[in-house]
């Protein structure tokens, strides 16, 4: 083994910037997930409010269609996340112990 290679390797690893596992400015995963779910719930409530307003008071149908489209997107996103979580859980169950 050449001592120069070892010294070069040590110098290279010391020169690498030390990155934390998670950046300090980055919110934890739980907060990000909660914010996404709160946004989806708000979209569902807005869609329900717009639909109720369109049926009872004859509000703008364009705003109702937009709110319902956002509601549909929020539901599809929630279902996709749920499917991925269930798939990951099933994969964990299949792992040998």
N, C-alpha and C positions, 0 to 999 in steps of 0.2 A: 504494500500500500504506500502510495506516495504522500508524504507529509504535506506537500503543497496543495494537493486535492482536498485534503481534510481541512486545512486552513482556509482554503477558498470557499468550501461549503459552509464552514462556520461563519465566515465574514458575510456570505450571502444571506444566511438565515438571520443574522443580526441586523442586516440592512433592511430586511423586509418590514414594512409597516405592520404594527400590531393592531389588528382590527378586532373590536369586540364582537361577540356573537350577535348582538343586536345593537343597532345604532341608538344612541341616547335620545335622539329626536323622534325615533320611530315608536309609535304606540304599541303596547302589547297586543297580541292576537285577540285576546278576549274583548278589548275595547273596540278593535276594528270590526269584529264580528257583531258586537252589540250595536254599533253604529249602523252597520249594513241592515240588520234586522229592524232597527228603529225606522230606518228609511223605507223599508218594505212595508212596514205597518202603517206608516204615514201615507204611503201611496194607496194602500187599500182603503184607508179611511177617507182619503180625498175622492177616490173613485165612488165610494158609497155615497158620500155627501153630494157629489155632482149628479149621480143617477137619481137620488131622491129629489134634488132640486129640479131636475129636468122633468120628472114625472109629476110633481105636485105644482110647481109654479111655472112650468114652461120655460125654464132657463135656456141659455144658449146651448144648442145641441152639439156644436163644435167642441166646446169645452168639456162636455160630457164624454164625447168620443175620445178626446185626448186623455182624459182622466182614466177612462176604462182601458185604454191601450197601455197606459203606465201601470195600471193595476195588473193587467194580464202579464206584462213583463216581470213585475215583482213576484207574482205567483210562480211563473216559470223558473225564475232564478231560485226561489226558495225550494222548489221541487228538485231542481238540479243539484243544489247543495245537499239536500236530504239524501238523494240517491247516491251521491259520492260518499257521504258519511256512512251510509249503510253498507256500501261496497267496501269501504276501508275496514269497517268492523268485521264484515264477513271474511275478508282477507286475513285479518288478525286471528280470527277463530280457526282458520285453516292452517295456521302455522304450527309446525310440530313443537312439542314442548321438550 
